[in-house]
Structures are given as C-alpha cells and as structure tokens.
Amino acid sequence: MKYSFLIILMLGNITFLSSCSLQNDRTAAGLNIEKAILFYSDENNIQEEDSYYEALIELKRLYPSQFENYKIIAKKEELDSTFISLNDTYPALLVIEDNKIVCKIIGKAEKEDIMQPVSNAMDQWN
C-alpha cells in the first residue's frame, strides 16, 4: 500500500513522456541532418512551382557545393514519415541546419521572396 503512490507516480511519468514526439515540434531532430535543402513538390499544381524552380536554378548557380544535400519530395511519393512530418504544404522549400529548420518558404511565392531568405540561410553555411 505504501508503494502504490510511488507506482502511480512512475506510471504517470512514463505515460506522459511516451506521449511526447519529436516529429510534432517541426524540427528535423529525428533525421540527424547537418545541412539540407528540401523541396516539397506537387506535380498536380506545377504551375505554382515555377518561381521555386527558377529560384532553385539560381541558388544552385550561386551555391553549387550546397546542393549536394538537395532533395525533392514529391507529394505522391511514399517516403519516410519523418520527411513528411516536417511539412504538409506544397510547394515548400525548407533549409535545415543542425537538425533545425532555419528557413521555410511555403505556398505560392515570387522568385525574389524565395531567393532572399534561402540565400541568407545558405550564407551562414560557409
């Protein structure tokens, strides 16, 4: 009887801690990514992605070595759920550094609106 309070307390803590998830905090902590560029693409709405492709081409020209860790994640693709958990909007462009999303552009955007924040994030990589 005197240990029942301790057991209830321990079970409560275990239940609470097991319900926490790294994927819910929108970080890349579960992926162990030092540096990456992730482009979320939906080929059903490719017309909204023109400015993203233009920006990506320009960024690749300006930062060729940074595009070693570039990945396109197609909406229809069956991927590891950890990539999907980072973003649920298409199109989107994420820059990840040290398991944290340091730049995120989502939805329809102009080329310049994509270039500026992504360039700023990639400048920090050098």
C-alpha positions in Angstrom: 0.0 0.0 0.0 2.8 2.5 0.8 4.4 1.9 -2.6 1.1 2.4 -4.5 1.6 6.2 -4.6 5.1 5.7 -6.0 4.0 3.3 -8.6 1.1 5.6 -9.7 3.6 8.5 -9.9 6.1 6.5 -12.0 3.3 5.2 -14.4 2.0 8.7 -14.8 5.5 10.0 -15.8 6.1 7.1 -18.2 2.7 7.8 -19.9 3.4 11.5 -20.1 6.9 11.1 -21.5 6.0 8.4 -24.0 3.3 10.7 -25.5 5.9 13.3 -26.5 7.1 13.2 -30.1 10.0 14.9 -31.8 8.0 15.0 -35.0 5.4 17.3 -33.6 7.8 20.1 -33.0 8.5 20.6 -36.7 12.2 20.1 -36.2 14.4 17.7 -38.1 15.8 16.2 -34.9 14.7 12.7 -35.8 16.5 12.9 -39.1 20.0 13.7 -38.0 20.6 16.3 -40.8 23.6 18.6 -40.6 22.7 20.6 -43.7 20.0 20.1 -46.3 17.6 21.7 -48.8 14.2 20.0 -49.1 11.8 21.0 -51.9 8.3 19.7 -51.5 6.7 19.4 -54.9 3.2 18.6 -56.1 3.2 17.8 -59.8 -0.6 18.3 -59.9 0.0 22.0 -59.2 3.2 22.5 -61.1 2.2 26.0 -62.3 2.5 27.3 -58.7 6.1 26.0 -58.6 7.7 27.9 -61.5 9.2 30.6 -59.2 10.6 27.8 -56.9 12.3 26.2 -59.8 13.7 29.5 -61.1 15.0 30.3 -57.6 16.5 26.8 -57.2 18.3 27.1 -60.5 19.7 30.5 -59.5 20.6 29.3 -56.0 22.4 26.2 -57.4 24.4 28.5 -59.7 25.3 30.8 -56.7 25.9 27.9 -54.2 26.9 24.8 -56.2 28.6 23.0 -53.3 25.5 23.5 -51.0 23.3 21.5 -53.4 25.0 18.2 -52.5 22.3 17.8 -49.9 19.3 18.7 -52.0 16.2 16.5 -52.1 12.9 16.8 -53.9 10.0 15.3 -52.0 7.1 14.7 -54.3 3.6 14.7 -52.8 2.7 11.3 -54.2 5.9 9.7 -53.2 6.0 7.1 -50.5 8.7 8.4 -48.2 9.8 8.1 -44.6 7.2 9.8 -42.5 9.8 11.9 -40.8 10.3 13.9 -44.1 6.6 14.3 -44.4 6.2 15.4 -40.8 8.4 18.4 -41.4 5.9 20.0 -43.8 2.4 19.5 -45.1 2.1 22.4 -47.6 3.0 22.2 -51.2 5.0 23.8 -52.7 7.5 24.4 -50.0 11.2 24.9 -49.6 13.0 24.1 -46.3 16.6 24.8 -45.4 17.8 22.6 -42.5 20.9 23.1 -40.4 21.9 21.1 -37.3 18.5 19.4 -37.2 16.6 22.6 -37.2 14.5 24.3 -39.9 16.3 27.6 -40.4 14.3 28.8 -43.4 10.9 27.7 -44.6 9.0 29.1 -47.7 5.5 27.7 -48.2 2.8 28.2 -50.8 2.9 30.4 -53.8 5.8 32.9 -53.7 7.8 35.1 -56.1 11.3 34.2 -57.0 12.8 37.1 -55.1 10.7 36.1 -52.0 12.3 32.7 -52.1 15.8 33.7 -53.0 16.4 36.3 -50.2 15.7 34.1 -47.1 17.2 31.0 -48.6 20.4 32.9 -49.6 20.7 34.4 -46.1 20.4 30.9 -44.6 22.9 29.4 -47.0 25.4 32.3 -46.5 25.6 31.0 -42.9 26.9 27.6 -44.1 30.2 29.0 -45.5 
